[in-house]
Amino acid sequence: MESRLKVLGHPVHPMLVMFPVALLVTAVLFDVIDTVGGPDFLGEVAYWNIAVGLIGGLLAAAAGAFDLLAIPTGTRAKRVALTHAAANVAVILLFAAIWVVRLNADSRAAGGALIAIEVVAVAILGISAWLGGELVDRLGVGVDRDAGLNAPSSLRSPTPTRVREAR
């Protein structure tokens, strides 16, 4: 099933996903390092990583919704996609709660309880990432219908002859 939202022939959702994942995971690492005696500024950097990761996560979710809505109901792909989406919503909500707590605190640094919640959120994010891989690699969601080892560039619109030769 080909992606519904593309830029220059490539699906937008996977392009956007890497940023919030990297920012949120890095925020947790910075918070752990800050808590065990690392430089004081890491708590502040982690706070801003979460803020930007939340914005990126919302953009990635919006792009993913286009593909989710196009998946036929009653399929394994739809069930996996709904689980993937629900896990990502949980991650966004957990990190949003952490961000709000830190927004109103005297210090932007996280304490033990917030870090524990962050670790749970990142674990859920890892499961969700695996589900996203399952959707693409196993179930073919977001994959161009003319994909193949000799497929033409996505910047060119394939001619019927070229598509047949590529398979």
N, C-alpha and C positions, 0 to 999 in steps of 0.2 A: 504494500500500500504506500503510494507516494505521498510525501509530505505536502500539506496544503499551503504552507507559508514558507517561501523561499526567497533568497537573495542571491543573485548571480548563479542560479541553478542549484544552490545548496540549502538544505533545511535550516531554518533560523533557530529552532529550539536547541539543537546540540551546540550551536555556536555560542548561545547565551549561558548554557548550563555551567560551563567550566569556571566562569567568574565567581558566581556565588559559592560554588563548592570550594574553590580554592580560598576564597576570603573567609568563609566560615571555619574551615578546618584550620587555617592559619591563625584565626582569632583564638581558637581553643589552645593551640600550641603556645601562642604568646601568653595567654592567661596562665597556663601551667608553668611556664618559665618564670613569669612575673611572680607567681605565688611561691615558688621554691627559692626565690632570692635573686632573680634576674633584674635587669635594669627597670627602674620605675616606669619609664615611658611605655613599656610593652603593654601594660594594662590599658593605657589610653589608645594605643594603636589597635589593640584588639577590639576596643569599643567601636572605633571608626570602621574597622573591617566588618564588624557585624552590621553597622548601619548601611554600608555600601553593599554588603552581601544580601541584605534584605531587599534592597531596591533591585539588585540584579536577579534575585530569586523571584520577585514578583513579575519582572519582565520575562524571565524564562517560563514561568507558569502561564503567562498570557499566550506566549508563542506555543507552548505545549498544548494548550486548550484547543487550538485549531486542529491539531492532529487527533487529540482525544475524541473530539466530537465527530470526526470522520470515520472512526473505527466502527465497524458494524457491531450491533448488539448481539449478544448470544455467542460471542467468540471468546476464546481464551485470551486473545489480544486485548479485548475490552476489559476483561477481569483484571489482567495484569496491569493495564494502563490505569484503571481506577485505583488499584492498590498503590501504584507508583505515585499517582497524583495525591492520594490521601496521605501517604508518608511524607511527601514534600510539603503539604499544607501543615502537617504536624511539626515539621522542622522549622518552617517559617514562623509558626505561632510560638514555639518554644524560644527561638532566638529573639523574636519580637518582645516577648515577656522579659527576657534577660536584658535586652537593650533598654526597655522602659525602667526596669529596676535600677540600672546603672545610670540612666539619664537623671534620675532624681536623687542619686546618692552623692555624698560629699566627695567621693573618689570614684573615678571611672574603673578602678581595678575590681576584678571579680574575687569573690571569696570562695570557700570550699563548696558551698551548696550550689552556687551558680555554675561553677566548673563541673560539678557532677551533672547538672542539667545539660550543660553544653556537650559533655561526653555522650550522654544518652541521645541528644539530638544528632550528633555526628554519627553515632551508630545507626540510627534510623536513616540518616542520609546515605550511608554506605549501602544499606539494604535497598534503598530506593534507586541508587545508582546501578546496582546489580539488576534490578527490575527494568531500568531503562535500557541497559545492555541486552537484556532478554527480549525486550520489545523490538529492538533494531536487529540484533544479530540472529535471533532465533525465529522471531515472528514476522520480520520484514517490514515493520512499521517505519515509515519515513524513508524507505529505500526507493530510489528511482526505478520505475518499471523497466527501464532500458539498461539497468546496471549490468555490468559484466566485466570480465578481465580486459576486454578490448573495446569497451564502450567509448564513444567519442567524448570530447570535452563537454562539460556542462555549460560552457559559455556559447556553444553552438547548438542550434536546434537540430536534432538528429533527423536525417532524411530516412524514409522507409528503407532504402537500400543499405544505408550505413547501419541502421539498427539490426537488420537481418545479418549483416556480415559480422557484427560485433558479438553475436551469440554463438 
